Each structure stands twice: as structure tokens, then as C-alpha cells.
Amino acid sequence: MAKLTYVVQMSVDGYVADAAGKFDWAAPDEEVHSFVNDLMRRAGTLLLGRRMYEVLVPWEDPAIAIGEPECIADFHRIWLSTDKIVFSRTLREPSTAKTRIERQFDTNVIDQMKADQKREIGIGGPELAEQAIKAGRVDEYHLITVPHLAGGGNRALREGTAGKLELIGERRFANGAVYHGYRRL
């Protein structure tokens, strides 16, 4: 059975974007980017909210990796090889390959995917993740905390997403970011 995993970079105070919608402060350096790549390559499918999808669409373009460090080219390859399901009521058509649009989050579909797939299923975007967490479907949390206080904005973990977790991994990065991995009990 496949695991549903939530990988997120967030500020020390728990935000993925600040009150102005900016998240440039969370841009990973090569060490963190390579670590995130290793987490992401385990997923055969990504479940994404519309806004997270729109942030990631540029990874479809091969030019994104030209003249960049290997971690950028690696993520580009991961993005291209991964199936994507975008949950959106407004997006009409996907603008990337290996992508389909779903109008609403259905836990029965998620349960079937978990039963059928061998590779992990990643979930991205805090609003979509909130639905999966509240429904008890997220199995692992991979939280990368960057040394920044956003002071407000879009929270990585929302109210009502409570539950007991077990620490399964931790790592400190040279840039001050810290990783904590947790398994839902």
C-alpha cells in the first residue's frame, strides 16, 4: 500500500507564504534542494492544489535547468516523470504533461490510489493537504523549517489538523534550515 506524504517548506512560525503571498525567503539552496529531490523522487503521483500547481508549472520547461546546478536539472526530471492530479474548480485544462484535473477532493479516490500504487503519493499545497489531514489520509509529514519569521500568511498546517505523530527523521542544513519527518500514529 502506498503512503500519502506531505512535503513542505515553511517559516519558523509555520507559514509557506507571508501575508503578501511571497515565499522567496523559502527558496532552497543546493543542499536543501537535493534533499527535497530525494523526498520527491519517491512519489509516483503528486496531488496538488491549483495554486501549488501554478507555482510548479515552470518546471515543465527544459530551459529551467540550463546553466543551473544539478539539483535543478534533477528536480526538472522528477517533475516530468511524475503523474500529477490537480484539484481545482476553476482550472479548465492542465498546461503540463502527465496531468489531469479533478474538481473535488474525494477520500475514496485517495484510498483506492493508496491501495493500487506501489510508489508514494505526494500531496502539495496547504489547503489540499488540510483536507487530506483532516480525513486521516496523510501518512507522513516531511517538514523543512527555514530560518525566517513570516509573521503571517498562508499556514503550512491549519487549525483542526491535529493528531499524534512519531519522529522518523531529522536533519540540520548548513543554511540553518531543519528537517523533521513524522509518521502518523
DAGIQUI-V891014 format. One line per field, one symbol per residue. phi: phi as a letter, one per 40 degrees, with the letter a starting at -180 (. if undefined). psi: psi as a letter, one per 20 degrees, with the letter a starting at -180 (. if undefined). burial: I if it has 24 or more other C-alpha atoms within 12 Angstrom, else O. A space follows every 50 residues. Layout:
BEGIN
phi = ???
psi = ???
burial = ???
END
This chain:
BEGIN
phi = .cccbbbabacdcgbcacccgcbcccdcccccdcccdcccccccbbbbcd ccdcccddcccdccccgbcdcccccdccdccccbbbcacbccbcbbcfbb bbcacbccccdcccccccccbcbbhcccddcccccgcccbbbbbcccabc gihcccbcdgbcicbbcbaaabbccgcbbbbbbcc
psi = pqqpqopqprrhjkqhqahjjqjhijpqahggghggghghiiphqppqrg ggghhihiihphihipjrqhhghghgggghipqpppopihpgqqjqrkpq pphqpohhggggghhhqhqrpqpqphgghgghghikiphqpnpopqmpoh jrcoqhprqjlqqpqppiqqqpqhjiqppppqpp.
burial = OIIIIIIIIIIIOIIIIIOOOOIOOIIIIOIIIOIIIOIIIIIIIIIIII IIIOOIIOIIOOOOOOOOOOIIIIIIOIIIOIIIIIIIOOOOOIOIOOII IIOOIOOOOIOOIIOOOOIIIIIIIIIIIIIIIOOIIIIIIIIIIIIIOI OOOIIIIOOOIOOOOOOOOOOOOOOOIIIIIIIIO
END
